[in-house]
Amino acid sequence: MSLIDLITGNAGNEVAAQAENKFGVSRNQIIALLAVAAPLVIGYLRKKTQDDPQEAEALNNALDKDHDGSILNNPSQVADRQQEGGSILSHIFGGQKANVENQLSQNTGISMDKIGPILGMLAPLIMGYIGKQKQSSGVTSGGGLDDLLGGILGGAQNEAQSQASSPLNDILGSVLGGGSHANSSGNPLNDILGSVLGGGSSQQSQGGLGGLLGSILGGSR
């Protein structure tokens, strides 16, 4: 399963439907938020594993213990794990969590009082996806997570490049604002992934969101 499969498949859509019912936010906005939040979370986790071997081992252990991928087959778990998801994001983003939520709120149109709780629902799904990919790839230690996470992001970007007319890009274009994206690749998901992976032109075309991704992941990378 690719990252785009997670966002557009049954798991992503079921979680989007739950969040829509719970918070009164449109399903397209939830899917767009997941499409932005997933590479953001994965990219930031990758940076943490690169910077600190202890963080890498802690993430490896957490994936083995709490995020084995079973949530992908039972996405209804996310409602019960919303508080856990919030704690996960607090650890991942640290002192930048409020800024992350503010930028995501501005770009998706989801109000600040709802963006945090919705992200809390999405986080266990994202972590479960990483755990599933870890199992499939045979990664058994923190030292293998850099390549695993980088491969997830790179694979998603390649898929986005080859699917410029996919329904997900239409959703992202409508929610995040199609005009600013059309000036670059015409593929909003690819622009987002390019920002995570360090594409300077994507950061410029993305404006606030690209700037957020670039600043969080380190503009020099």
C-alpha positions as CSV (number, residue, x, y, z in Angstrom):
1,M,0.0,0.0,0.0
2,S,1.4,3.4,-1.0
3,L,0.9,6.6,1.0
4,I,-1.6,7.8,-1.6
5,D,-3.5,4.5,-1.2
6,L,-3.8,5.2,2.5
7,I,-5.2,8.7,1.8
8,T,-7.6,7.7,-1.0
9,G,-8.5,4.1,0.1
10,N,-11.0,2.6,2.5
11,A,-9.1,3.5,5.7
12,G,-8.6,7.2,4.8
13,N,-12.2,7.6,3.6
14,E,-13.6,5.8,6.7
15,V,-11.7,8.1,9.0
16,A,-12.7,11.1,7.0
17,A,-16.3,10.1,7.3
18,Q,-16.0,9.6,11.1
19,A,-14.4,13.1,11.5
20,E,-17.0,14.6,9.2
21,N,-19.8,13.2,11.4
22,K,-18.1,14.2,14.7
23,F,-16.8,17.7,13.8
24,G,-19.1,18.8,11.0
25,V,-16.1,19.4,8.6
26,S,-16.4,18.3,5.0
27,R,-14.9,15.0,4.0
28,N,-12.8,16.6,1.3
29,Q,-11.3,18.9,3.9
30,I,-10.4,15.9,6.0
31,I,-8.9,14.0,3.1
32,A,-6.9,17.1,2.1
33,L,-5.7,17.5,5.7
34,L,-4.6,13.8,5.8
35,A,-2.8,14.3,2.4
36,V,-0.8,17.2,3.9
37,A,-0.4,15.8,7.5
38,A,0.8,12.3,6.5
39,P,3.9,13.4,4.6
40,L,4.5,16.2,7.2
41,V,4.5,13.7,10.1
42,I,6.6,11.1,8.2
43,G,9.1,13.8,7.1
44,Y,9.4,15.1,10.6
45,L,9.8,11.6,12.0
46,R,12.5,11.0,9.5
47,K,14.4,14.1,10.6
48,K,14.2,13.0,14.2
49,T,15.6,9.6,13.4
50,Q,18.4,11.2,11.4
51,D,19.3,13.6,14.2
52,D,19.1,11.2,17.2
53,P,19.7,7.4,17.2
54,Q,17.8,7.2,20.5
55,E,14.8,8.7,18.9
56,A,15.1,6.2,16.1
57,E,15.1,3.3,18.5
58,A,12.2,4.8,20.5
59,L,10.2,5.1,17.3
60,N,11.1,1.6,16.3
61,N,9.9,0.2,19.6
62,A,6.7,2.3,19.5
63,L,5.9,1.0,16.0
64,D,6.4,-2.6,17.2
65,K,4.4,-2.2,20.4
66,D,1.5,0.2,19.5
67,H,1.3,0.6,15.7
68,D,1.4,-2.7,14.0
69,G,-0.9,-1.7,11.2
70,S,-4.0,-3.4,12.4
71,I,-5.8,0.0,12.6
72,L,-5.8,0.0,8.8
73,N,-8.2,-3.0,8.9
74,N,-10.3,-1.4,11.6
75,P,-10.2,2.4,11.2
76,S,-13.0,2.8,13.7
77,Q,-10.3,2.7,16.3
78,V,-9.3,6.3,15.6
79,A,-12.1,7.8,17.5
80,D,-11.0,6.0,20.7
81,R,-7.4,6.8,20.1
82,Q,-7.8,10.5,19.4
83,Q,-6.2,11.5,22.8
84,E,-3.3,9.2,22.1
85,G,-2.9,10.7,18.7
86,G,-2.7,14.2,20.2
87,S,0.1,13.0,22.5
88,I,1.9,11.5,19.5
89,L,1.8,14.8,17.6
90,S,2.9,16.7,20.7
91,H,6.0,14.6,20.8
92,I,6.6,14.8,17.0
93,F,6.2,18.5,16.6
94,G,7.2,19.7,20.1
95,G,7.1,23.4,20.5
96,Q,6.1,23.8,16.9
97,K,2.8,22.0,17.3
98,A,0.7,25.2,17.6
99,N,2.4,26.7,14.5
100,V,1.8,23.5,12.5
101,E,-1.9,23.5,13.5
102,N,-2.2,27.2,12.6
103,Q,-0.7,26.7,9.1
104,L,-2.8,23.6,8.5
105,S,-5.9,25.4,9.6
106,Q,-5.2,28.3,7.3
107,N,-4.6,26.1,4.3
108,T,-7.5,23.7,4.7
109,G,-10.1,26.1,6.1
110,I,-10.6,23.8,9.2
111,S,-11.0,26.0,12.3
112,M,-8.4,26.0,15.0
113,D,-10.7,24.5,17.6
114,K,-11.2,21.5,15.4
115,I,-7.8,21.1,13.6
116,G,-6.1,19.6,16.7
117,P,-8.7,17.0,17.5
118,I,-9.0,15.9,13.9
119,L,-5.2,15.6,13.6
120,G,-5.4,13.5,16.8
121,M,-7.7,11.1,14.9
122,L,-5.5,11.0,11.9
123,A,-2.2,10.4,13.8
124,P,-2.8,6.8,14.8
125,L,-3.8,6.0,11.2
126,I,-0.6,7.5,9.9
127,M,1.5,5.7,12.6
128,G,-0.3,2.4,11.8
129,Y,0.6,2.9,8.1
130,I,4.3,3.4,9.0
131,G,4.2,0.3,11.2
132,K,2.7,-1.8,8.4
133,Q,5.4,-0.6,6.0
134,K,8.0,-1.4,8.6
135,Q,6.8,-4.9,8.9
136,S,6.5,-5.4,5.1
137,S,10.1,-4.0,4.6
138,G,11.6,-6.2,7.3
139,V,13.0,-3.3,9.3
140,T,13.9,-4.5,12.8
141,S,15.9,-1.6,14.3
142,G,15.9,2.2,14.4
143,G,18.8,2.3,12.0
144,G,16.6,1.2,9.2
145,L,13.9,3.8,9.6
146,D,15.6,6.6,7.7
147,D,15.6,4.6,4.5
148,L,12.1,3.3,5.2
149,L,10.6,6.8,5.8
150,G,12.5,8.3,2.9
151,G,11.2,5.5,0.6
152,I,7.6,6.1,1.7
153,L,7.9,9.8,0.8
154,G,9.8,9.2,-2.4
155,G,7.3,6.6,-3.6
156,A,4.4,8.9,-2.9
157,Q,6.0,11.7,-4.9
158,N,6.7,9.5,-7.8
159,E,3.1,8.3,-7.8
160,A,1.9,11.9,-7.5
161,Q,3.9,12.8,-10.6
162,S,2.4,10.0,-12.6
163,Q,-1.1,10.7,-11.5
164,A,-1.5,14.4,-12.1
165,S,-5.2,14.0,-12.9
166,S,-6.1,11.9,-9.9
167,P,-9.2,12.7,-7.9
168,L,-7.0,13.4,-4.9
169,N,-5.3,16.3,-6.7
170,D,-8.7,17.7,-7.6
171,I,-9.6,17.6,-3.9
172,L,-6.4,19.2,-2.9
173,G,-6.6,21.8,-5.6
174,S,-10.1,22.8,-4.4
175,V,-9.4,22.8,-0.7
176,L,-5.8,24.2,-0.7
177,G,-6.4,26.6,-3.6
178,G,-5.8,25.4,-7.1
179,G,-4.4,28.7,-8.5
180,S,-1.2,28.8,-6.6
181,H,-0.4,25.2,-7.5
182,A,-1.2,25.5,-11.1
183,N,1.7,27.8,-11.6
184,S,4.2,25.1,-10.8
185,S,3.6,21.4,-11.6
186,G,-0.2,21.6,-11.7
187,N,-0.2,18.7,-9.1
188,P,-0.8,19.9,-5.6
189,L,0.1,16.7,-3.9
190,N,3.4,16.6,-5.7
191,D,4.0,20.1,-4.6
192,I,3.4,19.2,-1.0
193,L,5.7,16.2,-1.2
194,G,8.3,18.2,-3.0
195,S,8.2,20.6,0.0
196,V,8.7,17.8,2.4
197,L,11.6,16.4,0.4
198,G,13.3,19.8,0.1
199,G,12.1,21.1,-3.2
200,G,12.9,24.9,-3.2
201,S,10.5,25.7,-6.0
202,S,7.7,23.9,-4.4
203,Q,8.2,25.8,-1.2
204,Q,8.0,29.1,-3.0
205,S,4.9,28.1,-5.0
206,Q,3.2,26.7,-1.9
207,G,3.4,29.9,0.1
208,G,2.5,29.4,3.7
209,L,2.3,25.7,3.6
210,G,5.5,25.2,1.8
211,G,7.2,27.6,4.1
212,L,5.9,25.6,7.1
213,L,7.2,22.4,5.7
214,G,10.6,23.9,4.8
215,S,11.1,25.6,8.1
216,I,10.1,22.5,10.1
217,L,12.3,20.1,8.1
218,G,15.2,22.5,7.8
219,G,15.5,24.9,4.8
220,S,19.0,23.7,4.1
221,R,18.0,20.1,3.5
